[in-house]
Structures are given as C-alpha cells and as structure tokens.
C-alpha cells in the first residue's frame, strides 16, 4: 500500500488539462467486443481501472495496439470465449467493477457469457439487478453459482422488446443497449440514463452501423442489426476531474485554469459550484477560477439552508458530492449534502472532522457542513483513502490544511486520476509519494 505525503497551506497557480473520462472509457472499451473490425479510441486516461480493463480484453484475445500516449487500436476478431472459464478471468473480473459491462457486448455478439461478481469501491451496496432484468427481458437466461460467485448467461434467443428500467442506471443502460443493438427486432428502453457518456456510446454505436434513436432522452429505441463495423471514437474530458479541480482551486484559494473542459457537456456542475459562491469565467472552452479569499454559500429563496443532492442526469452527479462537501468546509454559510445513492459514501467525513472541519453526519446519506470562512485552518493528519472520490476529496483537504498530511492507500485515487502527483506538482503543490 503506497501513501502520499502532502505539505499543505499553499496557494496553487497554473493550467491543468482534464484526462479522458474514466466512466466513458469503461463503456467504450467493452463496446469494442461488438465488432470484429478495428476500433480506435482516443483520449484514453492512463489510470488503473481503465488499464486493468484493457488488460482483461487483451487476455480475452482482443488485439490491442497503443498508437500514442492516449490512443489505442482494438481488434476483437478472435475472442477466446474459453478464457471466461479460467481462474484468471474470475480474479481479474471480480477485482474490476467495470467488467460488468462486458456482459452486454458478449451476449450481443456471442450469445453467451460468464461474469464473476464484480468488485470496485467500498461505498455501499451496488446491485446489478437493473443490468440483469434488462438483459433477461431481451431473452438472456442467468444461472448464479452461489459457491463460486459466478454468473453463467445464455443469450441464444435475444429478441427486441419493451423494457422499463427500475432505475436510470448508466452502466445498466449501457449493458442493455449493447445487448440490444445485435438482437433481433426492435427494443425500447424507458427510464434510460442519458448522461453525456451514454450519449457518446450511442453515437459511437451508430457510427458502427447500429440504429439507435432518442439519444439524450430517457427513451431509447434500438432497431437490431446483424453486425457492426469499426470506427474511431474520442472520449470526452472527465467531468469528475473538472469538478475536482474547481473544488481544489476554491479550497486552496488558488488561480487555476482548466483547459479544454467541454463546457457544453458539464450540465449543472458549474452552477452547483457557483451556488457555493465560487467564481469562474468561461474563456472559450476553458474554465478560469480566480483566487478567492472568501466565498459564500447561497440560501434558497425563502432563506432556508441550501441542499445539494445527487440525481440522475441532468441532475447533479453523485461522484462529485464528496468534492462539494470538502469545498464547503472553508465557505461562509452552511449546506446540507444529501447522498441518496450509496449509504457508505459519506463515512470519510470523520477524517475531515479530525482535520478541524465542522460537519454533522446526520445519517449514512446526509451531512451538514458549517463553513469555517477561513477563520480557522484545517490541520494535517494521517488518513486512508476509502474510495476514488473520497480519496481525492481528502487530498484536496490536505492541500489546503496547515502542516503535513499523509494519505494511505493512494492506489484508490490512482484508479480514477492519472498522474495526479505530477499534475498537482506542476501547479505548485508540495507532495510526494512515500
């Protein structure tokens, strides 16, 4: 287990470019299995979760060629389906939650798959029922081995149908979508997720020959086709990184420019940070955040305390609630953070309280932050990163704190943020891996 030592309390300055979107990359890499023809993917982030998925599809027989630092060529002409029976597949697939999206692509093209129970962040229950119910509606038959924690799925009779998802799951929608594009007949998916990353997947599949309409809405219609061809696809910049950098600039009173942010794809993310009082300017496709001595949290129009909650797109993404919470710690005013999706995601606040933050954890889903208004500085402590987003939130808090902090289990952060140490050092941050 590696750690990062952070000497905080310093303002940063400079430009930073967000990496390619992690959550989009996981979907797109799974989708290359839908065709035997080459698929070129640009702007792939160099992070653990994505690299592990690339290694997994390579082990399955996909030819993978790295064309440049962030561009890969995939050719899934000769996929070894016997690999799914191996112990190596079980171990690698179970360690990576993104592996669940291999299911839709394999069922769509090969009509059969196996799936180990996926791992990932320890942020509470993350059920897979939406994935399974949607694929079962298409005709897939699931058999779960409770002793080996292994799913065996037969999809020899996939047929289009009407599907109403029980929740607007992004990965669930992506899985059902990939199963439907090569199924016989027409499929409608109602209550579909409509995040930009899913729109990107739909647009890529259409370029490959799929027939998907309703992109950007919660009602997708897919007319099944017999086969798909190759294409070239470029990933969006990672909106979670962009939000993290906005929070970093605010909490450390730093002047930071986020380059090439694809502002048109950020939804209400900038607006939510503005409600915390954070100033920002849109300069073309760049976001400029000036150094602010103070920032004040808005109230609702009737004067009641502001509540920030996660919701399906175009609502606020749950992956940024940890960043919003940390950013509010040095604001003027109070805010209620309501994390609806995962019951363990707010448990990292005990470390922020140890650092001097004024936070009331009401229950597993809600926390009230009382801003310090920079009247008191946070203090450095030793802490452990429990998941990707909480880990970065703790890192941002450490960069703003007086003294030295040590963050253990930094591998969690590296699952989602590429070369984070070097990129922050380029802004003037003082931190090192130990």
Secondary structure, 3 states (H helix, E strand, C coil): CCEEEEECCCCCEEEEECCECHHHHHHHHHHHHHCCCEEEEECCCCCHHHHHHHHHHHHCCCEEEEEECCEEEEECCCCCHHHHHCHHHHHHHHHCHHHHHHHHHHHHHHCEEEEECCCCCCCCCCCCHHHHHHHHHCCCEEEEECCCCEEEEECCCCECCEEECCCCCHHHHHHHHHHHCCCECEEEEECCCCCHHHHHHHHHHHHCCCEEECCCCCEEEEECCCCCCCEEEECCECHHHHHHHHHHHHHCCCEEEEECCCHHHCCCHHHHHHHCCCCCEEECCEEEECCCCCCECCCCCCCCCEEEECCCCCCCCHHHHHHHHHHHCCCECEEEEECCCCCCCCCCHHHHHHCCCEEEEEECCEEEEECCCCCCCCECCEEECCCHHHHHHHHHHHHHCECEEEEECCHHHHCCCCCHHHHHHCCCCEEEEC
